[in-house]
Amino acid sequence: MSERTNFPQFEKMHEEQLPVPKHKLHDWTHFAGLYAAEHVAATEFVIGATFVALGAKTMDIILGLLIGNILAVLSWTLITTPIAVETRLSLYTYLNKIAGNSMSKLYNWANVLIFTVISAAMVTVSASAVRFAFDIPAQLNWYPTNIWFVLIVLLVGSFVVFVAIYGFNAVAEFSGICAPWLFVMFTSGALVLLPALSLDVLGKTLPSDWADFLSIGDQSIWTGVNSSGEPGIGLLEVIGFGWAANSITHFGLIDMALLRFAKKKSYGLATSTGMLFGHYIAWIAAGIMGAGAAVILGKSIAELDPGDVAFYALGWSGFVIVIVAGWTTAITNLYRAGLAAQAIFSDRSRRETTTVVGIAMVIIGCFPFVFTQFLPLLTYAGLIVVPVGAIVFAEHQIFPKIGYTRYWSKFQNYAQSLPAVLSWGLGLAFGFGLNFLDVMSFYYLFIPTWFFTIIVYTLLAGKYGAKEAYPEAIAAEQTLNENIELYQQKMANAEPVFIKDTSVFSKVLSGIALTALGVTLILAGNVLFGSADEGAYVINRETFYFYGFICTILYFITAYWVMKRGKMTTV
């Protein structure tokens, strides 16, 4: 096949159906910002409270979450990123090469549903913060009871759709702006409300040492007793929770959609910004903020929603953090849902499918039940997706090492791979069967399910043709990939190249943005370390609320301005 005759074939395809070209790859900073923003989400307020309700102990939280989240980072780095970088395809597209059209469509429909509902839940959380600010009644039923709440959801959701339809770059840019601010605000919130807990437990505003901090945690936050008054979860359960929270995206390979843009396999380590801050520091900070807000309000932490917690930790900036944190997670998951839908309706562009899915997301977001059922949805979604991730891992990583042929089903021109379908079904039965029999902690079910599915798929594929050689088909596949690379090189030559803006004005704007973040941390530190008594604490906290909100506005204006200026010059 010649270069010229093959180009029309590629020109008719949408870019998501082709490997990511070299000129569209990104450095590690993109992924650091993307994961930091996605995993410092409005749900962290809820998950922080969940550990309190589950009765974890303070040291189990500190050690267990650290270990669990390190395991999650290693899962992305060793399992997801290598396949993403080698194929440059999303899982939705790559699965079609392995399992055929029928199974791929069924699986992609499942992903459209999962990620649309996750996005809708985040929109609902963001809307709840706006509801709190405008004194709209809490939405306690499964359906909306206030027209203003519905209008808020429509407004918040529309912004999510607007960003997501512009693709990976827009998602990464928005996340890159939000991530540093989210880091600062979660840290500040813990600093601001820790004195309230210290006053309640120790009778003074500042813990004297580590032992004092542990006393506050054991007596007021992570007491070791669950909401039923019984002994709570232990170290192993906390580790499992931290590891399994994102099994859908690492063991399940969903994040091939994001990491296919990575220049190097080592960029999987960039997920640590999301795990070691968002799922470690932010979960701990959320527990402190929730317990502190509960003390101030005289309620239990279980009675508070994210808007309550955020307001008493951060003032008006708290409303902004719940909205922004909901947005960052919703946008990334809507992007995933749009990709899955585009893989189903391959004759449509990703923008079209994302728009349609986004409309469905906004409608679902009007119903508060999606947020109340968020954690069970996330956990069960992992069990549904992990077996498919195991199938793809086996075909891509294991088959070449044991002499099997990768893409053997495609080379046989099968519309679907029976071994893949059977393995997925058996994997689901195995995982949910273990859950029904209660033979082990639910948080670890994804591990035996993953290994079981790999073994079953390898055995079945070997019987159905994976052991055979397909030299002609392999040669044709190699030629196709070479032509795709030639086509993408041609397209790269026609695209504008952006040069980094190094002007003095942009540096000044960056300096103002960083200064705003620094001042916010200083103000929060003053609340903790500069409050000699309860009266001084209240004054310092109000000062933080006021000037912290000014810094928030200043940061977003200057950070967005810097980002826009960086895209103005081309060569």
C-alpha positions as a Python dict, from the first residue, in 0.01 Angstrom:
ca = {
    (1, 'M'): (0, 0, 0),
    (2, 'S'): (136, 340, -86),
    (3, 'E'): (131, 645, 135),
    (4, 'R'): (-93, 838, -103),
    (5, 'T'): (-364, 571, -142),
    (6, 'N'): (-398, 525, 231),
    (7, 'F'): (-432, 886, 337),
    (8, 'P'): (-796, 926, 222),
    (9, 'Q'): (-881, 628, 442),
    (10, 'F'): (-743, 805, 749),
    (11, 'E'): (-892, 1141, 659),
    (12, 'K'): (-1239, 989, 686),
    (13, 'M'): (-1169, 869, 1041),
    (14, 'H'): (-1209, 1074, 1358),
    (15, 'E'): (-884, 1140, 1544),
    (16, 'E'): (-998, 937, 1848),
    (17, 'Q'): (-1001, 626, 1626),
    (18, 'L'): (-632, 666, 1545),
    (19, 'P'): (-326, 651, 1772),
    (20, 'V'): (-230, 986, 1926),
    (21, 'P'): (31, 1146, 1695),
    (22, 'K'): (373, 1244, 1828),
    (23, 'H'): (311, 1617, 1792),
    (24, 'K'): (15, 1598, 2032),
    (25, 'L'): (197, 1429, 2319),
    (26, 'H'): (235, 1610, 2652),
    (27, 'D'): (493, 1647, 2926),
    (28, 'W'): (446, 1520, 3279),
    (29, 'T'): (322, 1858, 3404),
    (30, 'H'): (-3, 1816, 3209),
    (31, 'F'): (-78, 1491, 3387),
    (32, 'A'): (32, 1620, 3725),
    (33, 'G'): (-220, 1902, 3694),
    (34, 'L'): (-489, 1681, 3544),
    (35, 'Y'): (-477, 1417, 3818),
    (36, 'A'): (-434, 1670, 4096),
    (37, 'A'): (-748, 1854, 3989),
    (38, 'E'): (-956, 1543, 3919),
    (39, 'H'): (-879, 1373, 4249),
    (40, 'V'): (-907, 1679, 4468),
    (41, 'A'): (-1281, 1673, 4421),
    (42, 'A'): (-1597, 1760, 4605),
    (43, 'T'): (-1628, 1392, 4693),
    (44, 'E'): (-1322, 1425, 4918),
    (45, 'F'): (-1549, 1603, 5168),
    (46, 'V'): (-1780, 1302, 5165),
    (47, 'I'): (-1506, 1037, 5169),
    (48, 'G'): (-1333, 1217, 5454),
    (49, 'A'): (-1657, 1186, 5650),
    (50, 'T'): (-1696, 824, 5538),
    (51, 'F'): (-1380, 717, 5720),
    (52, 'V'): (-1521, 878, 6034),
    (53, 'A'): (-1849, 689, 5990),
    (54, 'L'): (-1664, 360, 5922),
    (55, 'G'): (-1479, 396, 6251),
    (56, 'A'): (-1119, 407, 6134),
    (57, 'K'): (-845, 491, 6384),
    (58, 'T'): (-610, 787, 6342),
    (59, 'M'): (-287, 593, 6284),
    (60, 'D'): (-467, 351, 6051),
    (61, 'I'): (-577, 650, 5843),
    (62, 'I'): (-229, 805, 5836),
    (63, 'L'): (-46, 481, 5745),
    (64, 'G'): (-319, 296, 5557),
    (65, 'L'): (-403, 574, 5315),
    (66, 'L'): (-34, 634, 5244),
    (67, 'I'): (26, 268, 5157),
    (68, 'G'): (-300, 228, 4962),
    (69, 'N'): (-242, 536, 4751),
    (70, 'I'): (120, 444, 4676),
    (71, 'L'): (-13, 108, 4550),
    (72, 'A'): (-262, 297, 4331),
    (73, 'V'): (16, 512, 4180),
    (74, 'L'): (221, 198, 4107),
    (75, 'S'): (-86, 38, 3944),
    (76, 'W'): (-121, 330, 3702),
    (77, 'T'): (253, 332, 3637),
    (78, 'L'): (309, -40, 3587),
    (79, 'I'): (-24, -155, 3441),
    (80, 'T'): (-207, 130, 3266),
    (81, 'T'): (59, 365, 3133),
    (82, 'P'): (277, 110, 2946),
    (83, 'I'): (-21, -12, 2740),
    (84, 'A'): (-144, 344, 2682),
    (85, 'V'): (196, 468, 2562),
    (86, 'E'): (266, 164, 2342),
    (87, 'T'): (-73, 173, 2167),
    (88, 'R'): (-156, 547, 2186),
    (89, 'L'): (-522, 438, 2188),
    (90, 'S'): (-803, 472, 2438),
    (91, 'L'): (-930, 147, 2587),
    (92, 'Y'): (-1257, 201, 2401),
    (93, 'T'): (-1079, 186, 2065),
    (94, 'Y'): (-816, -71, 2158),
    (95, 'L'): (-1073, -316, 2292),
    (96, 'N'): (-1229, -332, 1948),
    (97, 'K'): (-903, -473, 1806),
    (98, 'I'): (-897, -739, 2075),
    (99, 'A'): (-1257, -837, 2146),
    (100, 'G'): (-1446, -735, 1832),
    (101, 'N'): (-1727, -494, 1768),
    (102, 'S'): (-2013, -658, 1961),
    (103, 'M'): (-1840, -688, 2298),
    (104, 'S'): (-1678, -347, 2256),
    (105, 'K'): (-2015, -180, 2205),
    (106, 'L'): (-2165, -354, 2509),
    (107, 'Y'): (-1867, -257, 2722),
    (108, 'N'): (-1862, 99, 2592),
    (109, 'W'): (-2233, 138, 2671),
    (110, 'A'): (-2153, 33, 3028),
    (111, 'N'): (-1880, 298, 3042),
    (112, 'V'): (-2107, 567, 2899),
    (113, 'L'): (-2355, 494, 3177),
    (114, 'I'): (-2094, 474, 3455),
    (115, 'F'): (-1908, 792, 3368),
    (116, 'T'): (-2220, 989, 3284),
    (117, 'V'): (-2361, 913, 3629),
    (118, 'I'): (-2028, 993, 3799),
    (119, 'S'): (-2019, 1327, 3617),
    (120, 'A'): (-2380, 1393, 3709),
    (121, 'A'): (-2303, 1325, 4076),
    (122, 'M'): (-2023, 1583, 4067),
    (123, 'V'): (-2252, 1840, 3904),
    (124, 'T'): (-2507, 1776, 4180),
    (125, 'V'): (-2239, 1839, 4443),
    (126, 'S'): (-2134, 2164, 4278),
    (127, 'A'): (-2498, 2269, 4259),
    (128, 'S'): (-2541, 2191, 4630),
    (129, 'A'): (-2278, 2455, 4712),
    (130, 'V'): (-2463, 2714, 4506),
    (131, 'R'): (-2786, 2604, 4674),
    (132, 'F'): (-2629, 2667, 5014),
    (133, 'A'): (-2509, 3014, 4912),
    (134, 'F'): (-2856, 3122, 4796),
    (135, 'D'): (-3048, 2954, 5081),
    (136, 'I'): (-3227, 2709, 4852),
    (137, 'P'): (-3373, 2418, 5053),
    (138, 'A'): (-3166, 2098, 5076),
    (139, 'Q'): (-3269, 1836, 4822),
    (140, 'L'): (-3333, 1530, 5041),
    (141, 'N'): (-3558, 1329, 4806),
    (142, 'W'): (-3442, 1124, 4508),
    (143, 'Y'): (-3609, 1382, 4282),
    (144, 'P'): (-3567, 1764, 4277),
    (145, 'T'): (-3818, 1966, 4481),
    (146, 'N'): (-3710, 2317, 4388),
    (147, 'I'): (-3705, 2472, 4040),
    (148, 'W'): (-3412, 2698, 4133),
    (149, 'F'): (-3203, 2394, 4217),
    (150, 'V'): (-3280, 2253, 3872),
    (151, 'L'): (-3178, 2580, 3707),
    (152, 'I'): (-2851, 2578, 3903),
    (153, 'V'): (-2777, 2223, 3786),
    (154, 'L'): (-2843, 2328, 3428),
    (155, 'L'): (-2604, 2622, 3462),
    (156, 'V'): (-2326, 2427, 3638),
    (157, 'G'): (-2364, 2129, 3404),
    (158, 'S'): (-2351, 2346, 3094),
    (159, 'F'): (-2003, 2466, 3190),
    (160, 'V'): (-1887, 2106, 3231),
    (161, 'V'): (-2014, 2014, 2885),
    (162, 'F'): (-1860, 2327, 2734),
    (163, 'V'): (-1509, 2238, 2857),
    (164, 'A'): (-1533, 1864, 2790),
    (165, 'I'): (-1636, 1897, 2424),
    (166, 'Y'): (-1309, 2077, 2346),
    (167, 'G'): (-1110, 1763, 2425),
    (168, 'F'): (-803, 1665, 2621),
    (169, 'N'): (-620, 1995, 2590),
    (170, 'A'): (-912, 2194, 2731),
    (171, 'V'): (-956, 1944, 3015),
    (172, 'A'): (-583, 1956, 3097),
    (173, 'E'): (-570, 2338, 3080),
    (174, 'F'): (-868, 2381, 3311),
    (175, 'S'): (-726, 2124, 3553),
    (176, 'G'): (-383, 2289, 3540),
    (177, 'I'): (-531, 2619, 3655),
    (178, 'C'): (-742, 2465, 3932),
    (179, 'A'): (-490, 2215, 4076),
    (180, 'P'): (-254, 2455, 4263),
    (181, 'W'): (-547, 2642, 4414),
    (182, 'L'): (-717, 2318, 4523),
    (183, 'F'): (-393, 2209, 4692),
    (184, 'V'): (-377, 2533, 4887),
    (185, 'M'): (-744, 2543, 4984),
    (186, 'F'): (-767, 2189, 5122),
    (187, 'T'): (-451, 2249, 5324),
    (188, 'S'): (-581, 2586, 5444),
    (189, 'G'): (-918, 2440, 5544),
    (190, 'A'): (-751, 2189, 5777),
    (191, 'L'): (-532, 2462, 5930),
    (192, 'V'): (-834, 2687, 5988),
    (193, 'L'): (-1055, 2429, 6161),
    (194, 'L'): (-793, 2237, 6358),
    (195, 'P'): (-803, 2501, 6639),
    (196, 'A'): (-1179, 2442, 6677),
    (197, 'L'): (-1112, 2073, 6737),
    (198, 'S'): (-818, 2149, 6966),
    (199, 'L'): (-1035, 2379, 7177),
    (200, 'D'): (-1304, 2112, 7201),
    (201, 'V'): (-1068, 1827, 7297),
    (202, 'L'): (-766, 1991, 7462),
    (203, 'G'): (-907, 2326, 7575),
    (204, 'K'): (-642, 2519, 7380),
    (205, 'T'): (-616, 2644, 7021),
    (206, 'L'): (-288, 2479, 6925),
    (207, 'P'): (-180, 2116, 6973),
    (208, 'S'): (157, 2114, 7147),
    (209, 'D'): (302, 1808, 6976),
    (210, 'W'): (229, 1496, 6771),
    (211, 'A'): (73, 1325, 7073),
    (212, 'D'): (-176, 1612, 7105),
    (213, 'F'): (-267, 1579, 6738),
    (214, 'L'): (-325, 1205, 6778),
    (215, 'S'): (-542, 1275, 7083),
    (216, 'I'): (-756, 1512, 6878),
    (217, 'G'): (-785, 1253, 6603),
    (218, 'D'): (-868, 962, 6834),
    (219, 'Q'): (-1121, 1156, 7042),
    (220, 'S'): (-1288, 1382, 6787),
    (221, 'I'): (-1231, 1252, 6432),
    (222, 'W'): (-1113, 893, 6377),
    (223, 'T'): (-1229, 735, 6699),
    (224, 'G'): (-1215, 367, 6602),
    (225, 'V'): (-1590, 336, 6656),
    (226, 'N'): (-1831, 334, 6362),
    (227, 'S'): (-2168, 507, 6333),
    (228, 'S'): (-2337, 202, 6491),
    (229, 'G'): (-2119, 222, 6801),
    (230, 'E'): (-1915, -87, 6710),
    (231, 'P'): (-1540, -129, 6642),
    (232, 'G'): (-1462, 11, 6297),
    (233, 'I'): (-1242, -82, 6004),
    (234, 'G'): (-872, -156, 6052),
    (235, 'L'): (-544, -89, 5872),
    (236, 'L'): (-595, -348, 5598),
    (237, 'E'): (-939, -212, 5511),
    (238, 'V'): (-804, 144, 5490),
    (239, 'I'): (-521, 29, 5260),
    (240, 'G'): (-773, -155, 5044),
    (241, 'F'): (-1004, 146, 5028),
    (242, 'G'): (-720, 370, 4910),
    (243, 'W'): (-604, 120, 4647),
    (244, 'A'): (-947, 19, 4521),
    (245, 'A'): (-1098, 368, 4500),
    (246, 'N'): (-972, 404, 4142),
    (247, 'S'): (-943, 41, 4035),
    (248, 'I'): (-1182, 127, 3752),
    (249, 'T'): (-919, 355, 3598),
    (250, 'H'): (-590, 172, 3666),
    (251, 'F'): (-657, -204, 3685),
    (252, 'G'): (-959, -142, 3459),
    (253, 'L'): (-737, 53, 3212),
    (254, 'I'): (-994, 329, 3162),
    (255, 'D'): (-720, 590, 3198),
    (256, 'M'): (-560, 477, 2874),
    (257, 'A'): (-786, 756, 2742),
    (258, 'L'): (-575, 1014, 2929),
    (259, 'L'): (-232, 852, 2946),
    (260, 'R'): (-217, 778, 2571),
    (261, 'F'): (-102, 1141, 2544),
    (262, 'A'): (201, 1082, 2771),
    (263, 'K'): (546, 1111, 2614),
    (264, 'K'): (696, 853, 2849),
    (265, 'K'): (573, 552, 3045),
    (266, 'S'): (720, 701, 3362),
    (267, 'Y'): (454, 974, 3349),
    (268, 'G'): (222, 732, 3523),
    (269, 'L'): (400, 851, 3837),
    (270, 'A'): (234, 1190, 3781),
    (271, 'T'): (-84, 1033, 3919),
    (272, 'S'): (80, 1077, 4259),
    (273, 'T'): (-37, 1439, 4261),
    (274, 'G'): (-391, 1307, 4269),
    (275, 'M'): (-330, 1013, 4501),
    (276, 'L'): (-81, 1147, 4754),
    (277, 'F'): (-255, 1481, 4781),
    (278, 'G'): (-613, 1429, 4668),
    (279, 'H'): (-657, 1082, 4815),
    (280, 'Y'): (-422, 1120, 5109),
    (281, 'I'): (-379, 1474, 5238),
    (282, 'A'): (-721, 1588, 5112),
    (283, 'W'): (-903, 1293, 5270),
    (284, 'I'): (-729, 1360, 5601),
    (285, 'A'): (-791, 1736, 5566),
    (286, 'A'): (-1157, 1668, 5483),
    (287, 'G'): (-1191, 1463, 5801),
    (288, 'I'): (-1044, 1750, 6004),
    (289, 'M'): (-1265, 2005, 5828),
    (290, 'G'): (-1577, 1793, 5871),
    (291, 'A'): (-1514, 1732, 6239),
    (292, 'G'): (-1426, 2100, 6295),
    (293, 'A'): (-1743, 2220, 6120),
    (294, 'A'): (-1946, 1971, 6325),
    (295, 'V'): (-1802, 2116, 6648),
    (296, 'I'): (-1881, 2473, 6542),
    (297, 'L'): (-2237, 2383, 6438),
    (298, 'G'): (-2301, 2142, 6724),
    (299, 'K'): (-2393, 1860, 6486),
    (300, 'S'): (-2251, 1521, 6393),
    (301, 'I'): (-2030, 1505, 6085),
    (302, 'A'): (-2282, 1272, 5918),
    (303, 'E'): (-2542, 1553, 5918),
    (304, 'L'): (-2325, 1792, 5713),
    (305, 'D'): (-2309, 1826, 5336),
    (306, 'P'): (-2001, 1952, 5144),
    (307, 'G'): (-2138, 2307, 5139),
    (308, 'D'): (-2162, 2321, 5520),
    (309, 'V'): (-1809, 2188, 5568),
    (310, 'A'): (-1651, 2407, 5301),
    (311, 'F'): (-1816, 2728, 5424),
    (312, 'Y'): (-1698, 2693, 5785),
    (313, 'A'): (-1349, 2593, 5670),
    (314, 'L'): (-1298, 2850, 5394),
    (315, 'G'): (-1579, 3106, 5397),
    (316, 'W'): (-1693, 3214, 5051),
    (317, 'S'): (-1392, 3040, 4900),
    (318, 'G'): (-1554, 2722, 5031),
    (319, 'F'): (-1842, 2763, 4788),
    (320, 'V'): (-1590, 2809, 4510),
    (321, 'I'): (-1393, 2497, 4607),
    (322, 'V'): (-1700, 2272, 4607),
    (323, 'I'): (-1805, 2407, 4268),
    (324, 'V'): (-1457, 2388, 4114),
    (325, 'A'): (-1375, 2048, 4265),
    (326, 'G'): (-1703, 1913, 4131),
    (327, 'W'): (-1631, 2064, 3790),
    (328, 'T'): (-1280, 1919, 3758),
    (329, 'T'): (-1397, 1564, 3827),
    (330, 'A'): (-1714, 1597, 3619),
    (331, 'I'): (-1525, 1734, 3317),
    (332, 'T'): (-1269, 1451, 3313),
    (333, 'N'): (-1535, 1182, 3349),
    (334, 'L'): (-1759, 1340, 3087),
    (335, 'Y'): (-1459, 1338, 2852),
    (336, 'R'): (-1425, 963, 2918),
    (337, 'A'): (-1799, 911, 2860),
    (338, 'G'): (-1782, 1104, 2533),
    (339, 'L'): (-1492, 887, 2414),
    (340, 'A'): (-1683, 570, 2498),
    (341, 'A'): (-1990, 699, 2312),
    (342, 'Q'): (-1778, 798, 2012),
    (343, 'A'): (-1639, 443, 2000),
    (344, 'I'): (-1998, 317, 1972),
    (345, 'F'): (-2113, 574, 1716),
    (346, 'S'): (-1793, 582, 1512),
    (347, 'D'): (-1955, 788, 1236),
    (348, 'R'): (-1999, 1076, 1481),
    (349, 'S'): (-1731, 1308, 1617),
    (350, 'R'): (-1631, 1304, 1983),
    (351, 'R'): (-1769, 1657, 2022),
    (352, 'E'): (-2111, 1541, 1902),
    (353, 'T'): (-2122, 1237, 2128),
    (354, 'T'): (-1990, 1436, 2426),
    (355, 'T'): (-2261, 1695, 2375),
    (356, 'V'): (-2537, 1433, 2368),
    (357, 'V'): (-2394, 1250, 2671),
    (358, 'G'): (-2352, 1587, 2844),
    (359, 'I'): (-2721, 1667, 2799),
    (360, 'A'): (-2807, 1333, 2959),
    (361, 'M'): (-2560, 1408, 3241),
    (362, 'V'): (-2726, 1741, 3318),
    (363, 'I'): (-3071, 1580, 3330),
    (364, 'I'): (-2948, 1304, 3564),
    (365, 'G'): (-2772, 1563, 3779),
    (366, 'C'): (-3108, 1719, 3863),
    (367, 'F'): (-3189, 1407, 4069),
    (368, 'P'): (-3001, 1413, 4404),
    (369, 'F'): (-3001, 1034, 4444),
    (370, 'V'): (-2699, 1005, 4210),
    (371, 'F'): (-2477, 1168, 4470),
    (372, 'T'): (-2610, 978, 4771),
    (373, 'Q'): (-2534, 651, 4589),
    (374, 'F'): (-2197, 767, 4453),
    (375, 'L'): (-1962, 548, 4658),
    (376, 'P'): (-2150, 218, 4597),
    (377, 'L'): (-2165, 305, 4226),
    (378, 'L'): (-1789, 364, 4213),
    (379, 'T'): (-1711, 40, 4392),
    (380, 'Y'): (-1938, -183, 4185),
    (381, 'A'): (-1827, -10, 3865),
    (382, 'G'): (-1474, -126, 3945),
    (383, 'L'): (-1585, -490, 3956),
    (384, 'I'): (-1760, -449, 3620),
    (385, 'V'): (-1462, -290, 3445),
    (386, 'V'): (-1164, -472, 3599),
    (387, 'P'): (-1223, -805, 3414),
    (388, 'V'): (-1207, -621, 3080),
    (389, 'G'): (-885, -453, 3188),
    (390, 'A'): (-750, -800, 3268),
    (391, 'I'): (-840, -924, 2918),
    (392, 'V'): (-659, -634, 2752),
    (393, 'F'): (-358, -671, 2984),
    (394, 'A'): (-333, -1041, 2905),
    (395, 'E'): (-351, -986, 2528),
    (396, 'H'): (-109, -695, 2521),
    (397, 'Q'): (149, -787, 2784),
    (398, 'I'): (130, -1162, 2841),
    (399, 'F'): (52, -1308, 2495),
    (400, 'P'): (376, -1194, 2327),
    (401, 'K'): (578, -1339, 2617),
    (402, 'I'): (419, -1687, 2595),
    (403, 'G'): (422, -1715, 2215),
    (404, 'Y'): (58, -1622, 2155),
    (405, 'T'): (-41, -1382, 1877),
    (406, 'R'): (-168, -1039, 1975),
    (407, 'Y'): (-492, -939, 1790),
    (408, 'W'): (-550, -1303, 1686),
    (409, 'S'): (-928, -1256, 1690),
    (410, 'K'): (-906, -957, 1455),
    (411, 'F'): (-676, -1156, 1223),
    (412, 'Q'): (-944, -1427, 1208),
    (413, 'N'): (-1199, -1159, 1105),
    (414, 'Y'): (-1424, -1239, 1399),
    (415, 'A'): (-1704, -991, 1467),
    (416, 'Q'): (-1654, -1073, 1831),
    (417, 'S'): (-1412, -1277, 2040),
    (418, 'L'): (-1597, -1554, 2220),
    (419, 'P'): (-1312, -1604, 2470),
    (420, 'A'): (-1328, -1234, 2559),
    (421, 'V'): (-1706, -1240, 2607),
    (422, 'L'): (-1693, -1559, 2816),
    (423, 'S'): (-1399, -1431, 3023),
    (424, 'W'): (-1577, -1106, 3101),
    (425, 'G'): (-1892, -1292, 3205),
    (426, 'L'): (-1700, -1543, 3417),
    (427, 'G'): (-1496, -1260, 3570),
    (428, 'L'): (-1814, -1079, 3670),
    (429, 'A'): (-1961, -1397, 3817),
    (430, 'F'): (-1639, -1465, 4007),
    (431, 'G'): (-1605, -1112, 4148),
    (432, 'F'): (-1967, -1065, 4249),
    (433, 'G'): (-1975, -1426, 4372),
    (434, 'L'): (-1689, -1355, 4611),
    (435, 'N'): (-1878, -1048, 4726),
    (436, 'F'): (-2196, -1249, 4784),
    (437, 'L'): (-2010, -1519, 4979),
    (438, 'D'): (-1826, -1251, 5180),
    (439, 'V'): (-1501, -1450, 5174),
    (440, 'M'): (-1278, -1141, 5190),
    (441, 'S'): (-1286, -765, 5230),
    (442, 'F'): (-1486, -601, 4954),
    (443, 'Y'): (-1206, -352, 4893),
    (444, 'Y'): (-971, -626, 4766),
    (445, 'L'): (-1211, -814, 4539),
    (446, 'F'): (-1069, -650, 4227),
    (447, 'I'): (-734, -830, 4274),
    (448, 'P'): (-846, -1198, 4258),
    (449, 'T'): (-1103, -1101, 3993),
    (450, 'W'): (-824, -952, 3776),
    (451, 'F'): (-598, -1259, 3807),
    (452, 'F'): (-888, -1501, 3756),
    (453, 'T'): (-994, -1329, 3434),
    (454, 'I'): (-637, -1323, 3299),
    (455, 'I'): (-605, -1699, 3352),
    (456, 'V'): (-946, -1779, 3201),
    (457, 'Y'): (-893, -1557, 2897),
    (458, 'T'): (-543, -1694, 2829),
    (459, 'L'): (-669, -2053, 2840),
    (460, 'L'): (-973, -1986, 2621),
    (461, 'A'): (-782, -1772, 2369),
    (462, 'G'): (-523, -2046, 2332),
    (463, 'K'): (-795, -2294, 2235),
    (464, 'Y'): (-963, -2055, 1990),
    (465, 'G'): (-658, -1952, 1785),
    (466, 'A'): (-422, -1729, 1984),
    (467, 'K'): (-149, -1997, 1962),
    (468, 'E'): (-149, -1982, 1581),
    (469, 'A'): (74, -1760, 1366),
    (470, 'Y'): (-70, -1504, 1124),
    (471, 'P'): (230, -1372, 930),
    (472, 'E'): (35, -1205, 648),
    (473, 'A'): (-208, -1031, 883),
    (474, 'I'): (78, -917, 1107),
    (475, 'A'): (263, -773, 807),
    (476, 'A'): (-52, -589, 696),
    (477, 'E'): (-100, -450, 1048),
    (478, 'Q'): (257, -323, 1052),
    (479, 'T'): (215, -156, 713),
    (480, 'L'): (-107, 7, 831),
    (481, 'N'): (66, 150, 1140),
    (482, 'E'): (352, 284, 929),
    (483, 'N'): (108, 459, 696),
    (484, 'I'): (-79, 608, 991),
    (485, 'E'): (250, 752, 1116),
    (486, 'L'): (327, 901, 773),
    (487, 'Y'): (-20, 1055, 757),
    (488, 'Q'): (16, 1205, 1104),
    (489, 'Q'): (356, 1350, 1016),
    (490, 'K'): (196, 1522, 719),
    (491, 'M'): (-81, 1660, 941),
    (492, 'A'): (174, 1780, 1198),
    (493, 'N'): (353, 1989, 937),
    (494, 'A'): (30, 2177, 866),
    (495, 'E'): (-44, 2265, 1230),
    (496, 'P'): (72, 2588, 1401),
    (497, 'V'): (344, 2557, 1662),
    (498, 'F'): (299, 2750, 1987),
    (499, 'I'): (603, 2906, 2147),
    (500, 'K'): (629, 2968, 2518),
    (501, 'D'): (539, 3319, 2627),
    (502, 'T'): (832, 3457, 2826),
    (503, 'S'): (728, 3823, 2833),
    (504, 'V'): (776, 4031, 3147),
    (505, 'F'): (401, 4096, 3175),
    (506, 'S'): (322, 3724, 3179),
    (507, 'K'): (588, 3669, 3446),
    (508, 'V'): (431, 3944, 3655),
    (509, 'L'): (89, 3783, 3619),
    (510, 'S'): (234, 3445, 3723),
    (511, 'G'): (397, 3612, 4020),
    (512, 'I'): (66, 3765, 4129),
    (513, 'A'): (-108, 3427, 4101),
    (514, 'L'): (158, 3254, 4311),
    (515, 'T'): (156, 3539, 4562),
    (516, 'A'): (-222, 3501, 4602),
    (517, 'L'): (-173, 3134, 4688),
    (518, 'G'): (110, 3213, 4925),
    (519, 'V'): (-88, 3480, 5108),
    (520, 'T'): (-378, 3235, 5146),
    (521, 'L'): (-150, 2982, 5316),
    (522, 'I'): (1, 3250, 5538),
    (523, 'L'): (-346, 3363, 5648),
    (524, 'A'): (-446, 3003, 5721),
    (525, 'G'): (-123, 2946, 5913),
    (526, 'N'): (-195, 3256, 6117),
    (527, 'V'): (-533, 3111, 6218),
    (528, 'L'): (-361, 2801, 6357),
    (529, 'F'): (-40, 2944, 6498),
    (530, 'G'): (-143, 3304, 6574),
    (531, 'S'): (-457, 3243, 6782),
    (532, 'A'): (-370, 3262, 7151),
    (533, 'D'): (-728, 3202, 7266),
    (534, 'E'): (-1077, 3140, 7133),
    (535, 'G'): (-1149, 3510, 7077),
    (536, 'A'): (-832, 3561, 6871),
    (537, 'Y'): (-917, 3242, 6680),
    (538, 'V'): (-1259, 3372, 6573),
    (539, 'I'): (-1109, 3707, 6461),
    (540, 'N'): (-827, 3540, 6266),
    (541, 'R'): (-1071, 3296, 6107),
    (542, 'E'): (-1295, 3581, 5985),
    (543, 'T'): (-988, 3761, 5850),
    (544, 'F'): (-894, 3448, 5656),
    (545, 'Y'): (-1247, 3416, 5516),
    (546, 'F'): (-1242, 3774, 5382),
    (547, 'Y'): (-891, 3806, 5244),
    (548, 'G'): (-874, 3442, 5137),
    (549, 'F'): (-1173, 3501, 4909),
    (550, 'I'): (-1004, 3807, 4757),
    (551, 'C'): (-694, 3594, 4692),
    (552, 'T'): (-912, 3328, 4528),
    (553, 'I'): (-1059, 3580, 4283),
    (554, 'L'): (-716, 3728, 4214),
    (555, 'Y'): (-562, 3385, 4155),
    (556, 'F'): (-818, 3269, 3899),
    (557, 'I'): (-810, 3597, 3705),
    (558, 'T'): (-430, 3603, 3676),
    (559, 'A'): (-384, 3226, 3623),
    (560, 'Y'): (-640, 3223, 3342),
    (561, 'W'): (-480, 3533, 3188),
    (562, 'V'): (-138, 3365, 3191),
    (563, 'M'): (-280, 3055, 3025),
    (564, 'K'): (-447, 3258, 2750),
    (565, 'R'): (-133, 3464, 2684),
    (566, 'G'): (68, 3145, 2651),
    (567, 'K'): (-151, 3044, 2354),
    (568, 'M'): (-135, 3374, 2169),
    (569, 'T'): (193, 3337, 1979),
    (570, 'T'): (264, 3086, 1702),
    (571, 'V'): (533, 3023, 1445),
}
